[in-house]
């Protein structure tokens, strides 16, 4: 399978805040925990590995940053088996457009597609939660409410 044909999760959202503020919200776990995971072991930075936890689900994942361009781009590997997540931040009139792409899923094509769909769903919620927090100061609890009975089974 050609890389261009690889199932890829994609989500994007305009967040009406300056690019530096939006970028920092993804990099700093003290902010990110307002809308995504419940605990982060440290800030994202180039070559750094941190651990993110979703304590409501009893799961965690290592996150390794392979590329870090302040206010522009973050490339990281996470999960087991690892996949690649590319965050891009584009300054626009009135805000920042954030795009997330997640690819490199393992398994059969059908399994990869299922993972890409699930990841798209998850990142859309993350971006909606980030928008609510950064624009309005609201913690919506989207990630915890997505699976109120616990993590879904395969």
Z-matrix of the N, CA and C atoms (Angstrom, degrees):
N
C 1 1.449
C 2 1.525 1 109.35
N 3 1.300 2 116.47 1 129.10
C 4 1.456 3 124.41 2 177.66
C 5 1.530 4 108.75 3 -68.36
N 6 1.343 5 117.92 4 143.43
C 7 1.467 6 122.09 5 -178.93
C 8 1.534 7 111.01 6 -55.53
N 9 1.325 8 118.01 7 -32.85
C 10 1.464 9 120.66 8 179.07
C 11 1.519 10 111.68 9 -69.08
N 12 1.329 11 117.14 10 -17.98
C 13 1.458 12 121.28 11 179.69
C 14 1.526 13 111.78 12 -99.04
N 15 1.301 14 117.33 13 -2.05
C 16 1.453 15 121.54 14 -178.58
C 17 1.532 16 109.96 15 -68.08
N 18 1.336 17 117.74 16 131.37
C 19 1.462 18 118.91 17 177.21
C 20 1.532 19 110.76 18 -55.60
N 21 1.321 20 115.11 19 129.51
C 22 1.459 21 121.87 20 -175.90
C 23 1.515 22 109.68 21 -132.70
N 24 1.327 23 116.08 22 131.89
C 25 1.462 24 121.82 23 172.37
C 26 1.516 25 107.57 24 -82.21
N 27 1.327 26 116.36 25 135.62
C 28 1.459 27 120.32 26 178.08
C 29 1.516 28 109.24 27 -139.24
N 30 1.328 29 115.88 28 134.61
C 31 1.463 30 121.91 29 175.75
C 32 1.519 31 107.60 30 -146.08
N 33 1.311 32 116.29 31 151.19
C 34 1.462 33 121.01 32 178.69
C 35 1.513 34 110.61 33 -151.76
N 36 1.335 35 115.45 34 153.24
C 37 1.460 36 119.64 35 -178.17
C 38 1.524 37 109.36 36 -159.02
N 39 1.327 38 116.60 37 137.29
C 40 1.457 39 121.51 38 170.23
C 41 1.522 40 107.48 39 -82.66
N 42 1.312 41 115.72 40 123.88
C 43 1.462 42 121.56 41 175.57
C 44 1.519 43 106.49 42 -114.27
N 45 1.302 44 116.21 43 121.19
C 46 1.465 45 121.59 44 -172.87
C 47 1.527 46 111.82 45 -82.08
N 48 1.329 47 113.30 46 64.87
C 49 1.467 48 122.73 47 175.58
C 50 1.523 49 106.97 48 -145.54
N 51 1.347 50 117.14 49 159.58
C 52 1.469 51 119.99 50 178.90
C 53 1.530 52 112.20 51 -61.63
N 54 1.318 53 116.17 52 149.66
C 55 1.466 54 121.49 53 -176.10
C 56 1.533 55 111.82 54 -56.62
N 57 1.314 56 118.95 55 -40.23
C 58 1.470 57 120.72 56 -179.46
C 59 1.525 58 111.15 57 -61.51
N 60 1.310 59 117.71 58 -37.23
C 61 1.463 60 121.98 59 -179.91
C 62 1.530 61 111.35 60 -71.41
N 63 1.315 62 116.76 61 -40.46
C 64 1.470 63 121.00 62 179.54
C 65 1.526 64 109.85 63 -68.47
N 66 1.325 65 117.03 64 -44.72
C 67 1.461 66 121.63 65 178.24
C 68 1.528 67 110.33 66 -58.28
N 69 1.321 68 116.13 67 -46.66
C 70 1.468 69 121.45 68 -179.56
C 71 1.523 70 111.57 69 -60.91
N 72 1.327 71 117.43 70 -32.83
C 73 1.460 72 120.93 71 -179.92
C 74 1.528 73 112.20 72 -65.21
N 75 1.322 74 117.22 73 -27.41
C 76 1.466 75 120.93 74 176.67
C 77 1.522 76 110.94 75 -86.10
N 78 1.312 77 117.13 76 -32.42
C 79 1.468 78 122.76 77 -175.24
C 80 1.534 79 112.89 78 -79.78
N 81 1.315 80 117.82 79 -37.27
C 82 1.468 81 122.98 80 -172.60
C 83 1.527 82 110.80 81 -98.49
N 84 1.340 83 117.65 82 113.12
C 85 1.465 84 119.11 83 -177.27
C 86 1.523 85 113.86 84 -63.10
N 87 1.323 86 118.51 85 -22.28
C 88 1.468 87 120.05 86 176.76
C 89 1.529 88 110.78 87 -63.66
N 90 1.326 89 116.78 88 -27.83
C 91 1.463 90 121.52 89 176.95
C 92 1.527 91 110.18 90 -92.45
N 93 1.324 92 116.79 91 -45.48
C 94 1.464 93 121.15 92 -175.44
C 95 1.530 94 112.17 93 -58.68
N 96 1.323 95 116.83 94 -32.62
C 97 1.469 96 119.80 95 179.89
C 98 1.526 97 112.50 96 -66.08
N 99 1.313 98 118.12 97 -12.19
C 100 1.468 99 121.26 98 176.95
C 101 1.530 100 111.50 99 -73.13
N 102 1.350 101 116.39 100 -19.92
C 103 1.467 102 118.30 101 -175.09
C 104 1.519 103 114.98 102 -141.39
N 105 1.347 104 119.67 103 -0.77
C 106 1.463 105 118.17 104 -176.81
C 107 1.510 106 112.34 105 -135.99
N 108 1.322 107 118.56 106 -93.64
C 109 1.464 108 121.33 107 -178.28
C 110 1.524 109 109.90 108 -90.11
N 111 1.344 110 116.08 109 167.95
C 112 1.464 111 119.54 110 -176.34
C 113 1.518 112 113.21 111 -92.73
N 114 1.322 113 118.75 112 -20.83
C 115 1.464 114 121.01 113 -179.45
C 116 1.522 115 109.45 114 -154.67
N 117 1.320 116 116.60 115 137.64
C 118 1.458 117 122.46 116 174.59
C 119 1.517 118 108.82 117 -129.29
N 120 1.324 119 116.73 118 137.70
C 121 1.466 120 120.57 119 -175.21
C 122 1.523 121 113.53 120 -77.54
N 123 1.320 122 118.19 121 -11.54
C 124 1.461 123 120.05 122 179.19
C 125 1.513 124 111.26 123 176.81
N 126 1.326 125 114.20 124 174.20
C 127 1.467 126 121.22 125 178.66
C 128 1.522 127 110.62 126 -71.54
N 129 1.318 128 115.70 127 149.40
C 130 1.456 129 119.92 128 172.49
C 131 1.522 130 108.89 129 -74.13
N 132 1.326 131 115.43 130 141.85
C 133 1.461 132 121.96 131 175.56
C 134 1.519 133 107.92 132 -162.44
N 135 1.301 134 116.49 133 161.90
C 136 1.463 135 122.04 134 -176.61
C 137 1.525 136 111.82 135 -57.27
N 138 1.332 137 115.97 136 128.20
C 139 1.458 138 121.92 137 176.96
C 140 1.515 139 114.61 138 75.56
N 141 1.310 140 117.96 139 2.19
C 142 1.459 141 121.76 140 -175.18
C 143 1.530 142 111.01 141 -93.81
N 144 1.333 143 115.68 142 144.58
C 145 1.460 144 120.80 143 172.49
C 146 1.520 145 108.89 144 -111.21
N 147 1.315 146 115.63 145 132.07
C 148 1.457 147 122.52 146 175.96
C 149 1.526 148 108.12 147 -128.35
N 150 1.312 149 115.97 148 172.01
C 151 1.469 150 120.95 149 176.21
C 152 1.525 151 108.06 150 -123.44
N 153 1.332 152 114.97 151 130.67
C 154 1.452 153 121.61 152 175.41
C 155 1.523 154 108.43 153 -108.21
N 156 1.335 155 115.90 154 140.07
C 157 1.458 156 121.45 155 -179.08
C 158 1.526 157 110.88 156 -125.85
N 159 1.324 158 114.46 157 143.63
C 160 1.454 159 123.28 158 170.66
C 161 1.525 160 104.46 159 -117.92
N 162 1.316 161 115.97 160 86.49
C 163 1.466 162 120.79 161 -171.61
C 164 1.522 163 112.68 162 -65.23
N 165 1.334 164 118.51 163 -27.60
C 166 1.459 165 120.45 164 178.05
C 167 1.523 166 111.11 165 -64.09
N 168 1.331 167 116.86 166 -22.40
C 169 1.458 168 122.01 167 178.91
C 170 1.529 169 113.02 168 -107.27
N 171 1.337 170 117.30 169 -8.61
C 172 1.460 171 120.42 170 -177.66
C 173 1.519 172 113.20 171 68.45
N 174 1.338 173 117.07 172 32.25
C 175 1.465 174 120.73 173 179.75
C 176 1.527 175 110.39 174 -127.31
N 177 1.325 176 113.99 175 156.46
C 178 1.459 177 120.86 176 176.37
C 179 1.520 178 108.39 177 -150.51
N 180 1.320 179 115.84 178 165.99
C 181 1.454 180 120.47 179 178.31
C 182 1.518 181 109.80 180 -149.16
N 183 1.335 182 116.39 181 143.98
C 184 1.462 183 118.45 182 170.55
C 185 1.528 184 109.04 183 -76.49
N 186 1.327 185 116.05 184 145.77
C 187 1.459 186 123.17 185 178.55
C 188 1.521 187 106.94 186 -128.14
N 189 1.335 188 116.80 187 122.35
C 190 1.457 189 121.49 188 178.71
C 191 1.522 190 108.68 189 -117.19
N 192 1.326 191 115.89 190 125.60
C 193 1.466 192 121.32 191 -178.78
C 194 1.524 193 108.92 192 -90.42
N 195 1.338 194 116.76 193 122.43
C 196 1.460 195 120.80 194 179.98
C 197 1.532 196 112.60 195 -103.96
N 198 1.335 197 116.86 196 -19.10
C 199 1.468 198 120.26 197 176.32
C 200 1.521 199 107.91 198 -147.79
N 201 1.322 200 115.78 199 137.12
C 202 1.457 201 121.30 200 -175.35
C 203 1.518 202 108.51 201 -145.57
N 204 1.323 203 116.39 202 108.08
C 205 1.459 204 121.98 203 177.36
C 206 1.529 205 106.10 204 -119.95
N 207 1.325 206 116.90 205 106.15
C 208 1.454 207 122.61 206 -174.23
C 209 1.526 208 111.97 207 -48.62
N 210 1.331 209 113.97 208 129.45
C 211 1.467 210 124.00 209 177.58
C 212 1.524 211 114.33 210 65.39
N 213 1.341 212 118.10 211 10.79
C 214 1.461 213 120.92 212 -179.30
C 215 1.523 214 114.47 213 -129.72
N 216 1.334 215 116.88 214 -48.40
C 217 1.463 216 118.39 215 -169.42
C 218 1.528 217 111.43 216 -158.03
N 219 1.335 218 115.12 217 142.81
C 220 1.465 219 122.95 218 171.20
C 221 1.521 220 106.48 219 -133.91
N 222 1.324 221 116.48 220 128.20
C 223 1.463 222 121.50 221 172.98
C 224 1.521 223 106.26 222 -116.82
N 225 1.321 224 115.73 223 127.72
C 226 1.467 225 120.03 224 -177.68
C 227 1.517 226 110.14 225 -140.17
N 228 1.322 227 114.59 226 158.28
C 229 1.455 228 121.79 227 173.10
C 230 1.522 229 106.10 228 -115.26
N 231 1.335 230 115.57 229 139.98
C 232 1.460 231 120.12 230 179.31
C 233 1.509 232 110.05 231 -153.46
N 234 1.303 233 116.26 232 170.89
C 235 1.459 234 124.79 233 175.03
C 236 1.529 235 111.43 234 80.55
N 237 1.333 236 115.90 235 177.69
C 238 1.456 237 121.97 236 180.00
C 239 1.524 238 108.20 237 -142.46
N 240 1.325 239 118.72 238 110.98
C 241 1.470 240 126.72 239 -0.22
C 242 1.532 241 110.80 240 -69.19
N 243 1.334 242 115.89 241 154.25
C 244 1.463 243 119.55 242 -173.78
C 245 1.527 244 113.55 243 -66.00
N 246 1.328 245 114.37 244 143.27
C 247 1.460 246 122.52 245 170.73
C 248 1.523 247 106.81 246 -122.72
N 249 1.311 248 116.36 247 166.30
C 250 1.459 249 122.01 248 -179.96
C 251 1.520 250 109.32 249 -104.40
N 252 1.327 251 115.16 250 136.64
C 253 1.460 252 122.25 251 176.23
C 254 1.523 253 107.47 252 -121.81
N 255 1.326 254 116.32 253 127.16
C 256 1.464 255 121.92 254 178.32
C 257 1.527 256 108.00 255 -116.35
N 258 1.324 257 115.41 256 118.95
C 259 1.461 258 123.30 257 175.73
C 260 1.518 259 107.43 258 -102.40
N 261 1.320 260 118.33 259 130.66
C 262 1.464 261 120.98 260 171.89
C 263 1.524 262 108.35 261 -125.64
N 264 1.314 263 114.46 262 141.60
C 265 1.456 264 123.62 263 -176.27
C 266 1.522 265 107.76 264 -122.53
N 267 1.331 266 117.06 265 116.62
C 268 1.457 267 121.77 266 -177.71
C 269 1.517 268 108.97 267 -117.10
N 270 1.327 269 115.39 268 117.18
C 271 1.460 270 119.99 269 178.31
C 272 1.524 271 108.84 270 -69.69
N 273 1.329 272 115.45 271 132.49
C 274 1.458 273 121.40 272 179.99
C 275 1.521 274 108.02 273 -134.27
N 276 1.321 275 115.41 274 163.41
C 277 1.461 276 119.58 275 173.76
C 278 1.527 277 107.83 276 -57.89
N 279 1.302 278 116.92 277 120.05
C 280 1.455 279 120.63 278 177.20
C 281 1.508 280 115.35 279 88.07
N 282 1.321 281 119.68 280 3.93
C 283 1.450 282 118.41 281 178.41
C 284 1.513 283 114.78 282 162.98
N 285 1.320 284 114.53 283 -156.55
C 286 1.461 285 122.97 284 -177.00
C 287 1.519 286 108.80 285 -131.88
N 288 1.329 287 116.82 286 128.66
C 289 1.457 288 120.08 287 173.85
C 290 1.520 289 107.40 288 -93.28
N 291 1.330 290 116.13 289 120.98
C 292 1.457 291 122.56 290 179.98
C 293 1.525 292 107.72 291 -105.75
N 294 1.328 293 115.74 292 127.94
C 295 1.456 294 121.49 293 174.98
C 296 1.528 295 108.43 294 -118.97
N 297 1.318 296 115.67 295 140.61
C 298 1.464 297 122.18 296 177.32
C 299 1.515 298 108.00 297 -127.21
N 300 1.328 299 115.70 298 130.36
C 301 1.469 300 122.03 299 173.61
C 302 1.518 301 107.67 300 -124.57
N 303 1.317 302 117.67 301 133.03
C 304 1.459 303 123.45 302 179.31
C 305 1.523 304 107.38 303 -127.99
N 306 1.347 305 116.57 304 125.49
C 307 1.459 306 120.48 305 -176.48
C 308 1.525 307 109.94 306 -149.84
N 309 1.335 308 114.87 307 174.11
C 310 1.460 309 120.86 308 -178.97
C 311 1.514 310 112.52 309 92.59
N 312 1.312 311 116.41 310 27.89
C 313 1.461 312 121.24 311 -179.24
C 314 1.522 313 110.70 312 -69.10
N 315 1.334 314 115.93 313 148.16
C 316 1.464 315 122.20 314 -178.77
C 317 1.525 316 110.49 315 -95.51
N 318 1.330 317 115.58 316 164.94
C 319 1.454 318 121.43 317 174.80
C 320 1.518 319 112.43 318 101.62
N 321 1.321 320 114.14 319 -170.51
C 322 1.461 321 120.87 320 178.97
C 323 1.533 322 108.73 321 -67.35
N 324 1.329 323 116.57 322 167.97
C 325 1.458 324 120.21 323 178.26
C 326 1.526 325 110.43 324 -58.01
N 327 1.330 326 117.44 325 -43.03
C 328 1.467 327 120.36 326 178.85
C 329 1.528 328 111.33 327 -61.19
N 330 1.332 329 116.87 328 -42.34
C 331 1.474 330 120.81 329 178.36
C 332 1.529 331 110.95 330 -64.79
N 333 1.327 332 116.93 331 -40.37
C 334 1.466 333 120.76 332 178.35
C 335 1.524 334 111.09 333 -63.80
N 336 1.322 335 116.76 334 -42.48
C 337 1.460 336 120.83 335 178.60
C 338 1.524 337 110.23 336 -61.82
N 339 1.323 338 116.93 337 -44.76
C 340 1.469 339 121.28 338 179.22
C 341 1.527 340 109.98 339 -59.85
N 342 1.340 341 117.31 340 -43.80
C 343 1.471 342 120.64 341 179.01
C 344 1.530 343 111.06 342 -65.07
N 345 1.326 344 117.04 343 -40.51
C 346 1.477 345 120.67 344 -179.88
C 347 1.532 346 110.54 345 -64.77
N 348 1.322 347 117.15 346 -39.85
C 349 1.472 348 120.41 347 177.82
C 350 1.528 349 109.85 348 -64.32
N 351 1.315 350 117.25 349 -45.37
C 352 1.465 351 121.32 350 178.55
C 353 1.523 352 112.11 351 -62.18
N 354 1.320 353 116.19 352 -40.19
C 355 1.458 354 120.76 353 179.06
C 356 1.524 355 111.28 354 -68.01
N 357 1.330 356 116.90 355 -39.18
C 358 1.468 357 120.38 356 176.56
C 359 1.529 358 109.83 357 -59.61
N 360 1.327 359 116.24 358 -46.03
C 361 1.466 360 122.35 359 177.70
C 362 1.532 361 109.81 360 -57.23
N 363 1.315 362 116.63 361 -48.62
C 364 1.465 363 120.86 362 -178.33
C 365 1.523 364 113.14 363 -63.28
N 366 1.324 365 116.72 364 -46.60
C 367 1.468 366 119.15 365 -178.93
C 368 1.526 367 111.83 366 -69.12
N 369 1.329 368 118.60 367 -30.97
C 370 1.465 369 120.06 368 174.60
C 371 1.531 370 110.13 369 -62.61
N 372 1.326 371 116.66 370 -40.51
C 373 1.468 372 120.32 371 176.92
C 374 1.527 373 111.07 372 -66.69
N 375 1.337 374 117.32 373 -41.27
C 376 1.463 375 120.70 374 178.39
C 377 1.527 376 110.17 375 -59.07
N 378 1.330 377 116.77 376 -47.16
C 379 1.461 378 119.98 377 -178.50
C 380 1.535 379 111.39 378 -66.80
N 381 1.324 380 117.66 379 -38.35
C 382 1.468 381 120.28 380 177.05
C 383 1.534 382 110.18 381 -64.60
N 384 1.322 383 116.34 382 -41.40
C 385 1.464 384 120.28 383 177.71
C 386 1.513 385 111.85 384 -65.38
N 387 1.338 386 116.89 385 -40.33
C 388 1.468 387 121.02 386 177.86
C 389 1.525 388 109.99 387 -63.05
N 390 1.322 389 116.47 388 -42.24
C 391 1.464 390 121.32 389 179.19
C 392 1.534 391 109.99 390 -60.60
N 393 1.326 392 117.41 391 -48.01
C 394 1.464 393 121.68 392 -179.47
C 395 1.529 394 110.81 393 -60.59
N 396 1.337 395 116.49 394 -43.33
C 397 1.462 396 119.92 395 -178.24
C 398 1.528 397 110.98 396 -69.28
N 399 1.329 398 116.64 397 -49.21
C 400 1.460 399 120.09 398 -174.40
C 401 1.528 400 113.24 399 -71.82
N 402 1.317 401 117.53 400 -34.32
C 403 1.465 402 120.09 401 -178.29
C 404 1.527 403 113.07 402 -88.04
N 405 1.320 404 117.59 403 -35.44
C 406 1.470 405 120.79 404 -171.51
C 407 1.530 406 114.54 405 -124.18
N 408 1.344 407 117.88 406 -6.18
C 409 1.459 408 120.06 407 -177.97
C 410 1.520 409 113.22 408 71.78
N 411 1.320 410 116.65 409 23.78
C 412 1.469 411 121.51 410 -177.95
C 413 1.516 412 111.37 411 -101.01
N 414 1.320 413 115.99 412 131.76
C 415 1.462 414 122.08 413 172.15
C 416 1.522 415 106.46 414 -100.11
N 417 1.321 416 116.74 415 107.80
C 418 1.458 417 121.14 416 -173.95
C 419 1.532 418 114.25 417 -87.55
N 420 1.323 419 118.21 418 -18.90
C 421 1.461 420 119.95 419 -179.03
C 422 1.520 421 113.69 420 68.60
N 423 1.328 422 117.07 421 28.82
C 424 1.463 423 121.11 422 -175.63
C 425 1.524 424 113.31 423 -60.76
N 426 1.319 425 116.91 424 -41.83
C 427 1.466 426 120.14 425 -175.66
C 428 1.525 427 110.45 426 -67.85
N 429 1.313 428 117.52 427 -45.68
C 430 1.466 429 120.28 428 178.01
C 431 1.516 430 112.96 429 -65.96
N 432 1.330 431 116.39 430 -33.49
C 433 1.461 432 119.85 431 -178.74
C 434 1.525 433 113.15 432 -80.81
N 435 1.335 434 117.53 433 -13.39
C 436 1.469 435 120.77 434 -178.49
C 437 1.523 436 111.46 435 -62.81
N 438 1.326 437 116.16 436 -38.19
C 439 1.471 438 121.38 437 -179.84
C 440 1.541 439 108.21 438 -131.13
N 441 1.319 440 118.40 439 74.73
C 442 1.474 441 120.68 440 -174.64
C 443 1.525 442 114.46 441 -64.04
N 444 1.328 443 117.73 442 -17.27
C 445 1.470 444 120.36 443 178.54
C 446 1.528 445 111.47 444 -97.06
N 447 1.324 446 117.65 445 9.34
C 448 1.466 447 121.36 446 -179.39
C 449 1.514 448 110.43 447 106.75
N 450 1.308 449 115.93 448 -179.91
C 451 1.456 450 119.95 449 -176.44
C 452 1.518 451 110.30 450 -63.11
N 453 1.322 452 115.56 451 141.48
C 454 1.479 453 119.06 452 178.69
C 455 1.520 454 110.35 453 -68.99
N 456 1.314 455 115.85 454 150.63
C 457 1.455 456 120.23 455 176.96
C 458 1.527 457 109.05 456 -93.29
N 459 1.304 458 115.23 457 154.75
C 460 1.476 459 120.00 458 -178.11
C 461 1.498 460 111.79 459 -70.93
